[in-house]
């Protein structure tokens, strides 16, 4: 009886650890108010979680009474996803990213509460820097477009939890008919940046050099540390990348993965529930619950259907000697499909030129999933796209 009870308790503990690990992978910045149940699990098992992430990924885990922050570090090969305006889902442009940085600098020195108008005043002062002007970035809150850019930044900060709305309406601020009041969440602000070193410690002025120094980790000095670093990089990629292709790995990483593949994938599967799908070209850690991805395939709706049909078309070309598929061919395909599926697709998909946006949106999704690679106006299918291909049905002979 005692052995059975111990086994049951250990299984329950393992399930809780898996749920907590998945919660952090899904939301690396996890707030108590956003998901109390997941946060309680993470806080309860913080010691075990911290040890697992440190040993297998090198990612640091911070947990306090309000925030759990997994400081993930993306590999250079992992494409990043742009910040997006929460309502329209349009990606941030250059000015919005600058405004986001300036807004964070203002909030760092702000009181416990701040109005949107006061935040705008602080950003205007911070933007009056000759270096920004020389780079072609200005902000004077002189029109609806600039107000909209600042509101997009504020809504992104609301989504992250760095701000909490107390009263008011951002839309009224854009119309210049009102204001909004926010609480400044200091604990979230303190853990927003995830980098091996602080930006203020970097002396270089060139943007590319600054970015490289911000994200580059210290070189290991011993053989054991080099092996550990390789394990970290591979585990990060298996957790973060939709597909890890063997031909994209450096020689040392490929050799380690070849010899340690079973151990690496087993550790990930046991802790996260992800299932290793191993093919001749690479490895994908598949999530049966479809929770640990921000880009889904397939997906309902017009855009999801377009992406699936474009994928099917490209999957049929995987053996085409890497000739690729011109985007003009995909435009023609989607124009024809818009007529065939007019009963189910949005009405504006049949407008002249609508196919360009539909194809761009589909390819953006397929690139994020590592299913295609774009080179100018040519799209090259990658091996993993074959899992979405269609083949003639096989009919078993029935003997009587």
C-alpha positions in Angstrom: 0.0 0.0 0.0 2.8 2.4 0.9 4.6 1.8 -2.4 1.4 2.4 -4.4 0.8 5.6 -2.4 4.3 6.8 -3.1 3.9 6.0 -6.8 0.6 7.9 -7.0 2.1 10.9 -5.2 5.1 10.9 -7.5 2.9 10.7 -10.6 0.8 13.6 -9.3 3.9 15.6 -8.6 5.2 14.9 -12.1 1.9 16.1 -13.6 2.1 19.3 -11.7 5.7 19.9 -12.8 4.7 19.3 -16.4 1.8 21.7 -16.1 4.1 24.3 -14.5 6.8 23.9 -17.1 4.2 24.2 -20.0 2.8 27.3 -18.4 6.2 29.0 -18.4 6.9 27.9 -22.0 3.5 29.3 -23.0 3.9 32.5 -21.0 7.5 33.2 -20.1 6.2 36.3 -18.2 3.5 34.8 -16.0 1.6 37.0 -13.7 -0.5 35.9 -10.7 -3.5 38.0 -11.9 -3.4 36.6 -15.4 -3.4 32.9 -14.5 -3.6 32.3 -10.7 -3.7 28.4 -10.9 -0.7 28.2 -13.2 1.2 30.8 -11.1 0.6 28.9 -7.9 2.0 25.7 -9.5 5.1 27.5 -10.7 5.7 29.1 -7.3 5.1 25.9 -5.5 7.7 24.0 -7.7 10.0 27.0 -8.3 13.1 25.1 -7.0 12.6 22.1 -9.3 11.7 24.3 -12.3 14.7 26.5 -11.8 17.0 23.5 -11.6 15.5 21.9 -14.7 15.7 25.0 -16.9 19.2 25.8 -15.7 20.5 22.3 -16.4 18.8 21.8 -19.8 18.5 25.2 -21.3 20.6 27.7 -19.3 17.5 29.9 -19.0 17.2 31.7 -15.7 13.9 31.6 -13.8 12.8 34.4 -11.4 9.8 33.9 -9.2 8.3 36.3 -6.6 4.9 36.8 -5.0 3.4 38.4 -8.2 5.5 37.5 -11.2 7.3 34.4 -12.6 9.7 35.3 -15.4 11.5 32.7 -17.5 14.4 34.6 -19.2 14.4 32.8 -22.5 17.3 33.4 -24.9 16.5 32.8 -28.6 19.2 31.3 -30.8 20.4 33.3 -33.8 18.7 30.8 -36.1 15.3 31.2 -34.4 13.2 33.9 -36.2 11.7 36.4 -33.8 8.1 37.4 -34.0 7.2 41.1 -34.1 5.3 42.9 -31.5 1.7 43.5 -32.6 -1.0 45.9 -31.9 -3.4 43.8 -29.8 -6.6 44.8 -31.7 -5.5 44.9 -35.4 -2.7 42.4 -35.0 -0.6 44.6 -37.3 3.2 44.3 -36.6 5.0 47.2 -35.0 7.0 49.4 -37.3 10.3 51.2 -36.5 8.7 54.2 -34.8 6.5 52.1 -32.5 9.5 50.1 -31.3 11.3 53.4 -30.5 8.2 54.6 -28.7 8.1 51.4 -26.7 11.7 51.9 -25.5 11.0 55.5 -24.7 7.8 54.7 -22.8 9.6 52.1 -20.7 12.3 54.7 -19.8 9.6 57.1 -18.8 7.7 54.5 -16.7 10.9 53.5 -15.0 11.1 57.0 -13.4 7.3 57.5 -13.0 5.1 57.5 -9.9 2.9 54.6 -8.9 0.2 55.9 -11.3 0.4 57.7 -14.6 -2.0 59.1 -17.1 -1.7 58.5 -20.8 -1.3 62.2 -21.3 1.6 62.4 -18.8 3.2 59.4 -20.4 3.0 61.2 -23.8 4.6 64.3 -22.4 7.5 62.2 -21.1 7.9 60.4 -24.4 8.0 63.7 -26.3 10.8 65.0 -24.0 12.7 61.7 -24.4 12.2 61.8 -28.2 13.8 65.2 -28.5 17.2 63.7 -28.8 19.4 64.7 -31.7 20.5 61.2 -32.2 16.9 60.0 -32.8 16.4 63.0 -35.1 19.5 62.1 -37.1 18.1 58.5 -37.4 14.9 59.9 -38.8 12.7 59.3 -35.8 10.6 62.1 -34.4 7.6 62.2 -32.1 5.7 65.4 -31.2 2.1 64.0 -30.7 1.1 66.2 -33.6 -1.7 64.2 -35.1 -3.9 61.2 -34.9 -1.3 58.8 -36.4 1.3 59.6 -33.7 -1.4 59.3 -31.0 -2.4 55.9 -32.5 1.2 54.8 -32.4 1.5 55.6 -28.7 -1.8 53.9 -27.9 -0.6 50.8 -29.7 2.5 50.8 -27.4 0.4 51.3 -24.3 -1.9 48.4 -25.3 1.1 46.2 -25.8 2.3 47.2 -22.2 -1.2 46.4 -20.9 -1.0 43.0 -22.5 2.4 42.4 -20.9 1.1 43.6 -17.5 3.6 46.5 -17.2 0.5 48.7 -17.0 -2.9 48.1 -15.5 -5.8 50.4 -16.5 -7.6 52.1 -13.7 -9.9 54.4 -15.6 -10.4 56.1 -18.9 -10.2 55.0 -22.6 -7.3 55.0 -25.1 -9.6 55.6 -28.0 -10.7 58.9 -26.4 -7.1 59.9 -26.2 -6.7 59.2 -29.9 -9.7 61.4 -30.6 -8.3 64.1 -28.2 -11.5 63.9 -26.2 -10.3 62.1 -23.0 -7.4 60.5 -21.1 -6.7 57.2 -19.3 -5.1 56.4 -15.9 -2.9 53.4 -15.2 -1.1 51.7 -12.3 2.6 51.2 -13.1 3.5 47.6 -12.3 7.1 47.8 -11.1 7.7 44.1 -10.6 6.8 43.4 -14.3 8.9 46.4 -15.5 11.9 45.0 -13.6 11.9 41.7 -15.5 10.8 42.7 -19.0 14.2 42.7 -20.7 15.6 39.2 -21.3 19.3 39.4 -22.3 22.6 38.0 -21.0 23.7 41.6 -20.1 22.1 44.9 -19.4 21.9 47.4 -22.3 23.4 50.2 -20.1 26.7 48.1 -19.9 27.3 48.2 -23.6 29.6 51.0 -24.8 29.3 50.4 -28.6 27.3 52.9 -30.7 26.8 50.9 -33.9 23.4 49.3 -33.8 24.5 45.9 -35.1 27.4 45.8 -32.7 25.1 46.8 -29.7 22.5 44.2 -30.7 25.2 41.5 -30.9 26.7 42.4 -27.6 23.3 42.5 -26.0 22.4 38.9 -27.1 25.8 37.1 -27.2 26.5 34.8 -24.3 30.0 34.4 -22.8 32.2 31.8 -24.5 32.7 28.6 -22.5 36.3 28.2 -21.4 36.5 24.4 -20.8 35.4 21.3 -22.7 32.7 20.5 -20.1 31.3 24.0 -20.4 31.4 23.8 -24.2 29.4 20.5 -24.1 27.0 22.0 -21.7 26.5 25.0 -24.0 25.8 22.8 -26.9 23.2 20.9 -24.9 21.6 24.2 -23.9 21.4 25.4 -27.5 20.0 22.2 -28.9 17.3 22.0 -26.1 16.3 25.6 -26.7 15.9 25.0 -30.4 13.9 21.8 -29.8 11.6 23.7 -27.4 11.3 26.9 -29.5 11.7 26.0 -33.1 8.8 24.2 -34.9 11.4 22.1 -36.7 15.1 21.6 -36.2 16.7 20.7 -39.6 20.0 18.7 -39.4 21.6 20.5 -42.3 21.3 23.9 -40.5 23.2 22.8 -37.4 26.9 23.5 -36.9 29.1 20.4 -37.0 29.6 20.2 -33.3 25.9 20.5 -32.5 25.0 17.9 -35.2 27.5 15.4 -33.8 26.1 15.9 -30.2 22.5 15.6 -31.4 23.3 12.4 -33.3 24.8 10.8 -30.3 22.4 12.2 -27.6 19.2 12.5 -29.6 17.3 9.9 -27.5 18.3 11.4 -24.2 17.6 15.0 -25.3 14.1 14.2 -26.7 13.3 12.0 -23.7 14.1 14.7 -21.1 11.9 17.2 -23.0 9.0 14.7 -23.5 9.0 13.6 -19.9 8.9 17.2 -18.5 6.7 18.9 -21.1 4.5 16.2 -22.8 5.9 17.1 -26.2 6.3 14.2 -28.6 9.4 13.8 -30.8 8.7 13.4 -34.5 12.0 12.3 -36.0 12.4 12.3 -39.8 15.4 11.9 -42.1 15.8 15.7 -42.3 15.3 16.7 -38.7 13.2 16.7 -35.5 10.0 18.4 -34.6 8.7 18.3 -31.0 5.0 18.1 -31.5 2.4 19.3 -28.9 -0.6 17.0 -28.9 -2.6 19.6 -26.9 -1.8 22.4 -29.4 -1.1 24.8 -26.5 2.6 25.8 -26.9 2.5 27.6 -30.2 1.5 31.2 -31.2 1.1 30.2 -34.8 -1.3 27.4 -35.6 -1.7 25.2 -38.6 -4.4 24.4 -39.7 -6.6 27.2 -38.3 -10.2 28.1 -38.9 -11.3 31.1 -40.9 -10.5 32.5 -44.4 -6.8 33.1 -43.7 -6.3 29.7 -42.1 -8.0 28.0 -45.1 -5.9 30.0 -47.6 -2.7 29.0 -45.7 -3.7 25.3 -45.7 -4.4 25.3 -49.5 -1.2 27.2 -50.3 0.6 24.6 -48.2 -1.0 21.8 -50.1 0.1 23.3 -53.4 3.7 23.8 -52.2 3.9 20.3 -50.7 3.3 18.9 -54.1 6.5 20.7 -55.3 8.9 19.4 -52.7 10.6 17.1 -55.2 10.9 19.8 -57.8 14.8 20.0 -57.6 14.5 23.0 -55.3 13.3 25.2 -58.2 10.9 26.9 -55.9 7.5 28.4 -56.6 7.1 32.0 -57.9 4.8 34.1 -55.7 3.0 35.0 -58.9 1.9 31.4 -59.2 0.5 31.5 -55.7 -1.3 34.8 -56.5 -2.9 33.1 -59.5 -3.8 30.1 -57.3 -5.5 32.2 -54.6 -7.4 34.3 -57.2 -8.9 31.1 -58.6 -9.6 29.6 -55.1 -11.3 32.8 -54.1 -13.9 32.1 -56.7 -14.2 28.4 -55.9 -14.7 29.1 -52.2 -16.7 32.4 -52.4 -19.5 30.9 -50.3 -17.1 30.4 -47.3 -14.4 33.0 -47.6 -14.7 36.7 -46.8 -16.3 38.8 -49.5 -13.3 41.1 -50.0 -11.1 38.1 -51.0 -12.5 38.5 -54.5 -11.4 42.2 -54.7 -8.7 43.0 -57.3 -5.3 42.6 -55.6 -6.7 40.9 -52.5 -4.7 37.7 -53.4 -1.4 39.6 -52.7 -2.3 40.2 -49.0 -3.7 36.7 -48.6 -0.6 35.0 -50.0 1.7 37.3 -47.9 -0.2 36.4 -44.8 -0.1 32.7 -45.6 3.7 32.7 -46.3 4.4 34.6 -43.1 2.7 31.8 -41.2 4.5 29.1 -43.1 7.9 30.8 -42.6 7.2 31.0 -38.9 6.5 27.3 -38.8 9.7 26.6 -40.8 7.7 25.0 -43.6 9.0 27.4 -46.4 11.9 29.7 -47.1 11.5 32.8 -49.2 14.2 34.1 -51.5 12.9 37.3 -53.2 9.9 36.4 -55.2 10.5 32.6 -55.0 9.2 30.3 -52.3 11.1 27.2 -51.5 9.3 24.4 -49.7 11.2 22.9 -46.8 11.0 19.1 -45.9 8.5 19.4 -43.0 5.9 20.7 -45.4 5.5 17.2 -46.7 3.4 16.3 -43.6 0.6 18.5 -45.1 0.7 16.9 -48.6 -2.1 14.9 -50.0 -1.6 11.5 -51.6 -4.1 9.3 -53.5 -6.1 7.1 -51.1 -5.0 3.5 -50.7 -8.0 1.1 -50.9 -7.4 -2.2 -49.3 -8.6 -5.2 -51.3 -11.6 -6.8 -49.6 -11.6 -10.6 -49.9 -14.8 -12.5 -49.6 
